[in-house]
């Protein structure tokens, strides 16, 4: 796991390996490893620590804790505790200063310079006995006094067998002022990100893979955790609009500081997460509506300071902050936010439809009809994927079984059209769980044949049954749907081998279709279904149509 999570980090690994080797040879050094949450900082440093231990270097670690960042010398206490056997050997003033700083005695803490000098002596003495690697994790949450002391130490260890590595999400003024070398970890390149995703989830469909790569944005933790989260809800979830599911680890990583933000800031962030590509003005207006008080752009200040959004606009620093904000909110908070956005998006029916649907807890035919209309508009624009998503959500909001079946089957047909067989199969199963009309039974059968249901012995019977059902559908006043279904059965005969009995039943069904005998579709159906057995009849029909074949372009093409 560690090796694959370090893909694309060869240069950074070499830099830390050199620092470890330097300490092993008797020369010290320090580095600050900077990168976004989940970018791989801890994994990189863990490898360096393993390398150090294998070289006989002692490794001690301190971890910044959010709840302790206002406690002076809390971080330093973690390190001192691991080296406490050496405190008594310190010079008197240094010993007294260090003991007071970390709370071993109830005395006033003297000047921080003396505390820093004591920490330097303690670490240097320990390194004389065995080279030492000091790792400071989550330095962004460490108290200022501890960081000042560690910065003091790091600038004075070049002649000691001692290395110090601090890991932080951002180079704030506390660390930037230390003047230490910095190792920046950037997002993985597209190529390396794809390689890592293929290693952890080799069986993803192309559309799902593209969505995960887009959402992960080169973040190794996201690339390894998103497939895990997706497996819990089904891969098709990634093809729907809205935030992706997250594991608890991802949610904690990307919303670590959200709980400490002011209420108006949290409201604006939630609205931005739910509003997709919406504007800042929309989010601020909706936040004002939600909270019942005016909210302006100043509400974003704490979010910028926390590294959640960019300073220049309503843009999340990482796409998964959006998903994390969504999952961190309660259902009631999300519904209230969506309802506020509906009120602010007058004149934008498609966006309103999605937010109205999200604000709804149970069946709602009004919201379902709006999404149905959104699907129609998307199809007119060629947006099959958007139409599919709208119909799926509309079906979820529909209580009437007949209308729900219709929307599920339309969605299944669109899924087939866009090559999403797994989604089509899932939707078909949902539709078949309902009491279908004869017409919808035919549609379901057509989708099933298109999915090549019941491979092996059941395939021929299913093909013949579809053809016979198509005749019944056409006779019941749906000739276009009947022909479409019959084409599904016939093409299955042409490209597959359902068996001679099924082929005869399909050919007989084509003969019984309640349309003109010389209908171009019927002639073509016979040709595809039984080209040898019906070859003479097909040629005779074609000969009879030569004089009038120019009347209908589609007929010409079939003939």
C-alpha positions in Angstrom: 0.0 0.0 0.0 2.8 2.4 0.9 4.7 1.9 -2.3 1.7 2.5 -4.5 0.7 5.6 -2.5 4.1 7.0 -3.2 3.8 6.8 -7.0 5.2 9.9 -8.6 7.1 11.0 -5.5 10.6 9.9 -6.6 12.2 13.3 -6.2 10.7 14.0 -2.8 11.7 10.5 -1.6 15.3 11.1 -2.7 15.3 14.4 -0.8 14.2 12.8 2.5 16.5 9.8 2.0 19.4 12.2 1.6 18.5 13.9 4.9 18.4 10.6 6.7 21.7 9.5 5.3 23.2 12.9 6.3 22.1 12.4 9.9 23.5 8.8 9.9 26.9 10.2 8.7 27.0 12.8 11.6 25.6 16.0 9.9 22.3 17.4 10.7 19.5 19.2 8.8 15.9 20.0 8.7 13.0 20.4 6.2 9.4 21.4 6.2 7.2 19.2 4.1 4.2 21.2 2.9 1.1 19.9 1.1 -2.7 19.8 1.0 -4.6 17.3 3.1 -4.3 13.8 1.7 -1.5 14.7 -0.7 0.8 12.0 0.8 2.9 13.9 3.3 2.6 11.4 6.2 3.2 8.4 3.9 6.3 10.1 2.5 7.7 10.9 6.0 6.7 7.4 7.3 8.9 5.9 4.6 11.8 8.2 5.7 11.3 7.1 9.3 11.4 3.4 8.3 14.6 4.1 6.4 16.1 5.9 9.4 15.2 3.1 11.8 16.8 0.5 9.5 20.0 2.6 9.6 20.0 2.5 13.4 18.7 6.1 13.8 16.3 6.7 16.7 13.0 8.2 15.6 10.8 10.3 17.9 7.6 11.9 16.9 5.3 14.8 18.0 1.9 15.4 16.6 0.1 18.7 16.5 -3.4 18.4 18.1 -6.1 20.9 17.2 -7.5 21.1 20.7 -4.1 21.9 22.1 -2.9 24.6 19.6 -3.6 27.3 22.2 -1.6 25.5 25.0 2.0 26.8 25.2 4.6 24.1 24.7 2.1 21.3 24.4 3.9 20.0 21.3 7.3 20.4 22.9 6.1 18.3 25.9 5.5 15.3 23.6 9.2 15.4 22.5 10.6 16.1 25.9 8.7 13.2 27.4 10.4 10.8 25.0 13.8 12.1 26.1 13.0 12.7 29.8 15.9 10.6 31.0 18.3 13.3 29.7 16.7 16.2 31.5 18.6 15.8 34.7 21.9 16.1 32.7 21.1 19.5 31.4 22.9 22.6 32.8 20.9 24.0 35.8 19.3 27.1 34.1 18.3 25.1 31.0 17.0 22.2 33.1 14.8 24.6 35.2 13.5 26.4 32.1 12.6 23.2 30.3 10.9 21.7 33.3 8.8 24.8 33.8 8.0 25.0 30.1 6.5 21.5 29.9 4.8 21.7 33.2 7.1 19.4 35.2 7.3 22.1 37.9 4.8 24.8 38.9 7.0 27.8 38.1 6.9 30.7 35.7 8.3 29.9 32.2 11.5 32.0 31.7 12.5 33.5 28.4 11.7 31.2 25.4 15.4 31.5 24.3 16.5 29.6 27.3 13.7 26.9 26.6 15.0 26.6 23.0 18.6 26.3 24.2 17.5 23.5 26.6 15.6 21.7 23.9 18.6 21.9 21.6 21.0 20.5 24.3 18.5 17.7 25.1 18.2 16.7 21.5 21.9 17.0 20.7 22.9 14.9 23.8 20.5 12.2 22.7 21.9 12.3 19.2 25.4 11.7 20.5 24.2 8.4 21.9 22.4 7.4 18.6 21.6 9.5 15.5 18.2 11.0 15.9 15.3 11.8 13.6 12.6 14.1 14.9 9.3 14.0 13.1 6.7 16.7 13.8 3.3 15.7 12.2 0.4 18.2 11.7 2.6 21.1 12.6 -0.2 23.4 11.4 -2.0 22.5 14.7 1.0 22.8 17.0 1.1 25.7 19.5 3.2 28.7 18.6 5.7 28.3 21.4 6.6 24.8 20.4 7.1 25.8 16.8 9.3 28.7 17.8 11.4 26.3 19.9 11.6 23.8 17.1 12.6 26.5 14.6 15.3 27.6 17.0 16.6 24.0 17.2 16.4 23.3 13.5 18.6 26.3 12.6 21.4 25.0 14.9 21.8 21.2 14.2 24.0 21.2 11.1 26.9 19.7 13.0 24.9 17.1 15.0 23.7 13.7 13.8 20.2 15.0 14.0 17.5 15.5 11.4 14.1 17.3 11.9 11.2 16.9 9.6 8.0 19.0 10.1 4.9 18.2 8.2 2.2 20.8 7.6 -0.7 21.6 5.4 0.3 25.2 4.9 3.4 27.4 5.4 1.9 29.9 7.8 3.9 32.7 9.3 5.0 30.6 12.3 6.8 28.2 10.0 7.6 30.5 7.1 9.5 32.7 9.6 11.8 29.9 10.7 13.8 30.1 7.4 13.9 26.3 6.9 14.2 24.5 3.6 10.7 23.6 2.3 9.7 20.5 0.3 6.4 21.2 -1.5 4.2 18.2 -2.4 2.0 19.0 -5.4 -0.9 17.0 -6.8 0.0 14.0 -8.9 0.2 14.5 -12.6 -2.8 13.1 -14.7 -0.7 10.2 -15.8 0.5 9.2 -12.4 -3.0 9.7 -10.9 -4.5 7.4 -13.5 -1.8 4.8 -12.8 -2.5 4.9 -9.1 -6.3 4.6 -9.6 -5.8 1.7 -12.0 -3.8 -0.1 -9.3 -6.3 0.4 -6.5 -9.4 0.0 -8.6 -8.6 -1.8 -11.9 -12.2 -2.7 -12.8 -13.7 0.8 -13.1 -15.7 1.7 -16.2 -14.3 4.6 -18.2 -17.0 7.1 -17.2 -16.6 6.3 -13.5 -12.9 6.4 -13.8 -13.0 9.8 -15.4 -15.3 11.1 -12.7 -13.0 9.9 -9.9 -9.9 11.3 -11.5 -11.7 14.7 -11.9 -12.9 14.7 -8.3 -9.6 13.5 -6.8 -7.6 16.2 -8.6 -4.3 14.3 -8.2 -4.8 13.7 -4.4 -3.4 10.2 -3.5 -5.7 9.8 -0.5 -8.8 10.6 -2.6 -7.6 8.3 -5.3 -7.3 5.4 -2.9 -10.4 6.1 -0.7 -13.0 7.2 -3.3 -13.3 3.7 -4.9 -13.8 2.3 -1.4 -16.7 4.7 -0.8 -18.1 4.1 -4.2 -18.3 0.4 -3.7 -20.6 0.9 -0.7 -23.3 2.6 -2.9 -22.6 1.1 -6.3 -20.5 2.4 -9.2 -23.4 4.0 -11.0 -23.6 6.6 -8.2 -20.6 8.3 -9.8 -22.6 9.0 -12.9 -25.2 11.0 -11.1 -24.7 14.8 -10.5 -23.8 16.0 -7.0 -21.1 15.2 -4.5 -19.5 11.7 -4.4 -19.8 9.5 -1.3 -16.8 9.8 1.0 -15.2 7.5 3.5 -15.0 8.8 7.1 -11.3 9.3 6.7 -11.8 11.5 3.6 -14.6 13.5 5.3 -12.4 14.1 8.4 -9.5 15.1 6.2 -11.3 17.7 4.1 -13.5 19.3 6.8 -11.1 19.2 9.8 -11.6 22.9 10.6 -15.2 23.4 9.5 -16.7 22.9 13.0 -14.8 25.9 14.3 -16.0 28.3 11.6 -18.8 30.9 12.3 -22.3 29.9 11.4 -22.6 32.3 8.5 -19.3 31.0 7.0 -20.5 27.4 7.3 -23.8 28.3 5.7 -22.1 30.0 2.7 -19.7 27.0 2.3 -22.6 24.5 2.4 -24.6 26.5 -0.2 -21.5 26.8 -2.4 -21.0 23.0 -2.2 -24.6 22.4 -3.2 -24.8 25.1 -5.8 -22.2 23.6 -8.2 -21.0 26.3 -10.6 -23.3 29.0 -9.1 -22.2 32.5 -8.3 -21.1 34.0 -5.0 -24.1 36.4 -5.1 -26.5 33.4 -5.3 -24.8 31.8 -2.3 -24.8 35.0 -0.2 -28.4 35.7 -1.0 -29.4 32.2 -0.1 -27.4 32.3 3.1 -29.2 35.5 4.1 -32.5 33.8 3.4 -31.5 30.7 5.4 -30.2 32.6 8.5 -32.7 35.4 8.4 -29.9 38.0 8.5 -27.7 39.8 5.9 -24.7 37.8 4.9 -21.9 39.4 2.8 -18.6 38.4 1.3 -16.8 39.0 4.7 -18.3 35.6 5.8 -15.8 33.9 3.5 -12.8 35.3 5.4 -12.6 32.5 8.0 -12.9 29.9 5.2 -10.0 31.4 3.3 -7.9 31.5 6.4 -8.7 27.8 7.0 -7.5 26.9 3.5 -10.9 25.7 2.4 -11.6 28.2 -0.4 -9.5 30.5 -2.6 -9.1 34.1 -1.6 -10.3 35.3 -5.0 -13.7 33.8 -5.1 -16.2 31.0 -4.3 -13.8 28.3 -5.4 -12.9 25.3 -3.2 -9.2 24.6 -2.8 -10.0 21.0 -3.6 -13.0 19.4 -5.3 -13.5 17.0 -2.4 -14.1 19.9 0.1 -17.4 20.3 -1.7 -18.3 16.7 -1.1 -17.1 16.8 2.4 -19.2 19.9 3.2 -22.2 18.1 1.8 -21.7 15.0 3.9 -20.8 16.9 7.1 -24.1 18.8 7.1 -27.3 17.2 8.5 -30.1 16.2 6.1 -32.2 19.1 7.5 -29.4 21.6 6.8 -29.0 20.4 3.3 -32.7 20.5 2.6 -33.0 24.0 3.9 -30.0 25.1 1.8 -31.5 23.6 -1.4 -34.9 25.3 -0.6 -33.2 28.6 -0.2 -31.4 28.2 -3.6 -34.8 27.3 -5.3 -36.0 30.8 -4.2 -32.9 32.5 -5.5 -32.9 30.8 -9.0 -36.0 32.3 -10.5 -36.0 31.9 -14.3 -33.5 29.0 -14.3 -35.9 26.0 -14.4 -33.4 23.2 -14.7 -31.3 24.3 -11.8 -34.5 25.0 -9.8 -35.7 21.5 -10.6 -32.6 19.8 -9.2 -32.6 21.9 -6.0 -36.3 21.4 -5.5 -35.8 17.7 -5.8 -32.9 17.8 -3.3 -35.0 19.8 -0.8 -37.7 17.0 -0.9 -37.6 14.2 1.7 -40.2 11.9 0.2 -42.3 11.4 -3.0 -43.2 14.7 -4.7 -44.9 14.6 -8.1 -44.3 18.4 -8.6 -40.6 17.9 -8.2 -40.7 14.8 -10.4 -42.5 16.5 -13.2 -40.0 19.4 -13.1 -37.1 16.9 -13.5 -39.0 15.1 -16.3 -39.2 18.4 -18.1 -35.5 19.0 -17.4 -34.8 15.6 -19.0 -36.7 16.5 -22.1 -34.8 19.8 -22.5 -31.5 18.0 -22.0 -32.3 15.5 -24.7 -33.2 18.3 -27.1 -29.7 19.7 -26.4 -28.1 16.2 -26.9 -27.4 15.8 -23.2 -28.2 12.1 -22.8 -26.3 11.8 -19.5 -28.1 14.8 -18.0 -31.4 13.4 -19.1 -30.7 10.0 -17.6 -29.7 11.5 -14.3 -32.9 13.7 -14.2 -35.2 10.7 -15.0 -33.6 8.5 -12.4 -34.1 11.2 -9.7 -37.7 11.8 -11.0 -38.5 8.1 -10.7 -37.3 8.2 -7.1 -39.7 11.0 -6.3 -42.6 9.3 -8.1 -45.2 7.5 -6.0 -47.6 6.4 -8.8 -46.4 3.0 -10.0 -47.3 3.5 -13.6 -45.5 6.9 -13.9 -42.5 5.5 -11.9 -42.2 2.5 -14.3 -42.4 4.9 -17.3 -39.5 7.0 -15.9 -37.4 4.0 -15.0 -37.8 2.5 -18.4 -37.0 5.7 -20.2 -33.9 6.1 -18.1 -33.0 2.4 -18.8 -33.3 3.1 -22.5 -31.1 6.2 -22.3 -28.6 4.2 -20.3 -28.4 1.6 -23.1 -28.1 4.3 -25.6 -25.1 5.8 -23.8 -23.4 2.4 -23.3 -24.1 2.2 -19.5 -25.2 -1.4 -19.4 -24.8 -1.8 -15.6 -27.0 1.2 -15.0 -29.6 0.0 -17.5 -29.7 -3.4 -15.8 -30.2 -1.8 -12.4 -33.0 0.4 -13.7 -34.6 -2.5 -15.4 -34.7 -4.5 -12.2 -36.3 -1.6 -10.4 -39.0 -1.3 -13.2 -39.7 -5.1 -13.2 -40.4 -5.0 -9.4 -43.5 -2.9 -10.3 -46.8 -4.1 -11.7 -46.1 -3.2 -15.4 -48.7 -2.6 -18.0 -48.6 -4.7 -21.2 -46.9 -1.8 -23.0 -44.3 -1.4 -20.3 -43.8 -5.2 -20.2 -42.8 -4.9 -23.8 -40.5 -2.0 -23.2 -38.9 -3.9 -20.3 -38.5 -7.0 -22.5 -36.8 -4.9 -25.2 -34.3 -3.5 -22.8 -33.7 -7.0 -21.4 -32.9 -8.4 -24.9 -30.6 -5.4 -25.6 -28.8 -6.4 -22.4 -28.5 -10.0 -23.7 -30.4 -11.3 -20.7 -30.5 -15.0 -19.9 -27.5 -16.0 -22.0 -27.3 -19.8 -22.8 -30.5 -21.8 -22.8 -32.9 -19.0 -21.8 -31.8 -16.6 -24.6 -33.8 -18.1 -27.4 -37.0 -18.2 -25.5 -36.6 -14.6 -24.3 -36.0 -13.5 -27.9 -39.1 -15.2 -29.2 -41.2 -13.9 -26.4 -40.1 -10.4 -27.1 -41.1 -10.8 -30.8 -44.5 -12.1 -29.9 -45.0 -9.4 -27.3 -44.1 -6.8 -30.0 -46.9 -8.0 -32.1 -49.3 -7.6 -29.2 -48.0 -4.1 -28.5 -48.4 -3.1 -32.2 -51.9 -4.6 -32.3 -52.8 -2.6 -29.2 -52.2 0.7 -31.0 -48.4 1.1 -30.6 -47.0 0.1 -34.0 -43.9 2.2 -33.7 -43.0 0.7 -30.3 -43.9 -2.7 -31.6 -41.6 -2.5 -34.6 -38.8 -1.1 -32.3 -39.2 -4.1 -30.0 -39.3 -6.6 -33.0 -36.1 -5.1 -34.3 -34.5 -5.9 -31.0 -35.5 -9.6 -31.3 -34.5 -9.8 -35.0 -31.1 -8.3 -34.5 -30.6 -10.7 -31.7 -31.3 -13.5 -34.3 -28.9 -11.9 -36.8 -25.9 -11.3 -34.5 -26.5 -14.3 -32.1 -27.8 -17.8 -32.3 -31.1 -18.2 -30.4 -31.8 -21.5 -32.0 -34.0 -22.6 -35.0 -37.2 -22.7 -33.0 -36.8 -19.2 -31.7 -35.8 -18.0 -35.1 -39.0 -19.5 -36.6 -41.2 -17.8 -33.9 -39.5 -14.4 -34.6 -40.1 -14.7 -38.3 -43.7 -15.7 -37.8 -44.1 -12.7 -35.5 -42.8 -10.4 -38.3 -45.4 -11.9 -40.6 -48.2 -11.1 -38.1 -47.2 -7.5 -37.5 -50.4 -5.3 -38.1 -48.7 -3.1 -40.7 -48.8 -3.1 -44.6 -47.2 -6.3 -46.0 -44.8 -4.3 -48.1 -43.7 -2.0 -45.2 -40.0 -1.5 -45.5 -39.4 -2.4 -41.8 -41.2 -5.7 -42.2 -39.3 -6.6 -45.4 -36.0 -5.7 -43.7 -37.0 -7.6 -40.5 -37.6 -10.8 -42.6 -34.2 -10.4 -44.3 -32.3 -10.1 -41.1 -34.2 -12.8 -39.2 -34.2 -15.6 -41.8 -32.1 -14.5 -44.8 -32.1 -18.0 -46.3 -35.6 -19.3 -45.4 -37.2 -16.0 -46.3 -34.8 -14.9 -49.0 -37.2 -15.5 -52.0 -40.0 -13.7 -50.3 -37.7 -10.8 -49.5 -36.5 -10.5 -53.1 -40.1 -10.6 -54.4 -41.1 -7.8 -52.1 -38.1 -5.8 -53.1 -38.9 -6.2 -56.8 -42.4 -5.0 -56.2 -41.1 -1.8 -54.6 -38.5 -0.7 -57.1 -40.8 1.7 -58.9 -41.8 3.6 -55.7 -38.7 3.3 -53.6 -37.9 7.0 -53.7 -40.9 8.2 -51.7 -39.5 7.6 -48.2 -35.8 8.1 -47.5 -35.8 5.8 -44.4 -37.5 3.1 -46.4 -34.9 3.4 -49.2 -32.2 3.0 -46.6 -33.8 -0.2 -45.2 -34.5 -1.6 -48.6 
